[in-house]
Every structure is written in structure tokens, then in C-alpha cells.
Amino acid sequence: MPIPFGTSIPFIELLGCELQVFENGRSEITLAPKPEHLNAFAVVHGGVLMTLHDVTMAAAARSATDGLGAITIEMKTSFMRAAKAPLRAEGRLIHRTKSMAFTEATIFDAEGVACSHATGTFKYVPGWGAHAAPVSQVPTD
């Protein structure tokens, strides 16, 4: 049964991502891609995979905090094979400082085979969900 993300993330809701694990620097998100998520080769579009990596790594980073948000600073993705539905992404917080999180995530297909892998760096920001600061107040330094 999915876990609430803790706030509304319209784009993630549109894609149909479901949070399954959110604890101790770990996250798992599942996605059952729809026809509109596919590319011309009838496999999941790379942009969908990158979004799934991004939200999975951010969730892993956030799961080790007490209410901090996480903003993507950089992300590198390696595509290893065509991704076919359904998908499961596993994220892990590798290291964190007071203001930064270093993460990784792997997306697996229905057979449990890794399709893509990503690493990412995130900046922690105060507030999350209903307590989030307005964009104009998010620190940029």
C-alpha cells in the first residue's frame, strides 16, 4: 500500500508514482507506466525514468531528516537497457552533511533486472509540504 509523499507533487501524481518505502535514508517508488509514458520504441521514455530517479533520490534524502525538503542540485543517469512496465525504483542516501545529500537510485523492471542507475546531489531546505517556505524564500546559498 502506498505511503503519502507528505505534500502534493502534481507532476509525480500525474505520472502515477507510488511511494512504498520511506525510512532511514532509503526509499522505494513504483510506477506502472501508461501508453503516454512510452517513446517511439514502445519502451518507457528516458525523461520518465529520469523523473522517477529524481523523486526516488529526493525521497531517500528526505527520509533521513526531520521535515527538511530536498532540491536537486545535479544528477547523472546511466541507461543500461530498455525499461518495460511495471517499474520499481530503489533509492539510497549515501552521505549527508547539514545542507547536502548525496544519493543513488536504481530502476528495476518486472523481472527485477536493473534498467538504469543514477546518482544525485540535493540541497536540504527548511520546510516541507504545508510548512514549505515560498519559493522566494528558499535559500540559494
C-alpha positions in Angstrom: 0.0 0.0 0.0 1.5 3.4 -1.0 2.7 5.9 1.6 1.7 9.5 1.2 4.5 11.8 -0.1 3.7 14.3 2.7 2.6 17.0 0.2 1.1 17.3 -3.2 3.5 16.9 -6.0 1.3 17.4 -9.1 3.7 16.1 -11.7 4.5 13.0 -9.7 0.8 12.4 -9.2 0.2 12.8 -12.9 2.9 10.1 -13.7 1.3 7.8 -11.1 4.4 7.2 -8.9 3.6 5.5 -5.6 5.9 5.7 -2.6 6.4 2.3 -0.9 9.4 2.8 1.4 10.5 6.0 3.2 12.8 5.4 6.1 16.4 5.7 7.3 17.9 7.0 4.1 16.0 4.6 1.9 13.1 4.9 -0.5 11.2 2.8 -2.9 8.8 4.1 -5.5 6.8 2.0 -8.0 5.4 3.1 -11.4 3.1 1.4 -13.8 3.8 3.4 -16.9 0.8 4.2 -19.2 1.0 4.3 -23.0 1.7 8.1 -22.9 4.9 7.4 -21.0 6.4 5.4 -23.8 8.8 6.5 -26.6 8.7 5.7 -30.3 10.2 2.3 -29.5 7.3 1.4 -27.1 9.5 1.4 -24.0 9.4 3.9 -21.1 10.7 7.3 -22.2 14.1 8.4 -20.7 12.5 11.5 -19.3 10.1 9.4 -17.3 12.9 7.3 -15.9 15.0 10.4 -15.0 11.9 11.9 -13.2 11.5 8.6 -11.3 15.2 8.6 -10.4 14.9 12.2 -9.2 11.9 11.7 -6.9 13.3 8.4 -5.6 16.6 10.0 -4.6 15.0 13.1 -3.1 12.7 10.8 -1.0 15.7 8.8 0.2 17.4 12.1 1.2 14.3 13.4 2.9 13.7 10.2 4.8 16.8 10.8 6.9 15.6 14.3 8.1 13.0 15.8 10.3 10.9 17.7 7.9 13.5 19.1 5.5 12.8 19.4 1.8 15.4 18.4 -0.8 16.1 20.3 -4.0 18.0 18.7 -6.9 21.5 20.2 -7.5 22.8 17.7 -10.0 22.0 14.3 -11.4 23.7 11.8 -13.6 21.8 8.9 -15.2 23.1 5.8 -17.0 20.6 3.9 -19.1 21.5 0.2 -19.3 18.6 -1.4 -21.0 15.0 -0.7 -22.2 12.6 -0.3 -19.3 9.3 -2.2 -19.5 6.5 -1.9 -17.0 6.0 -2.2 -14.1 8.9 -0.4 -12.6 10.4 -0.3 -9.1 13.0 2.3 -8.1 15.1 1.9 -5.0 16.9 5.0 -3.6 19.6 5.3 -1.0 21.2 8.2 0.9 25.0 7.6 0.6 26.2 10.5 2.6 24.8 13.8 4.0 26.0 17.0 5.6 24.0 19.6 7.3 22.9 21.1 4.0 23.6 18.5 1.3 22.6 14.9 0.4 24.5 12.5 -1.9 22.2 9.8 -3.2 21.8 7.0 -5.7 18.9 5.1 -7.2 18.4 2.1 -9.5 15.2 1.3 -11.5 14.3 -2.3 -12.0 11.8 -3.9 -14.5 9.2 -6.5 -13.8 11.8 -9.3 -13.8 14.0 -7.4 -11.2 16.6 -6.5 -13.8 18.3 -3.1 -13.4 17.4 -0.8 -16.3 19.0 2.4 -15.2 21.1 3.9 -12.4 21.5 7.5 -11.2 23.5 9.5 -8.7 22.3 12.8 -7.4 23.2 15.7 -5.1 20.4 17.5 -3.3 20.3 20.6 -1.1 18.3 20.4 2.1 15.9 23.3 2.6 13.7 24.1 5.6 10.1 23.1 5.5 8.2 20.5 3.5 4.6 20.2 2.4 2.3 22.6 4.2 5.3 24.1 6.1 7.4 24.8 3.0 8.7 28.2 2.5 7.5 30.2 -0.5 9.9 29.9 -3.5 11.0 33.5 -3.0 12.3 32.5 0.5 14.2 29.3 -0.4 17.9 29.9 0.4 20.1 29.9 -2.7 23.5 30.0 -1.0 
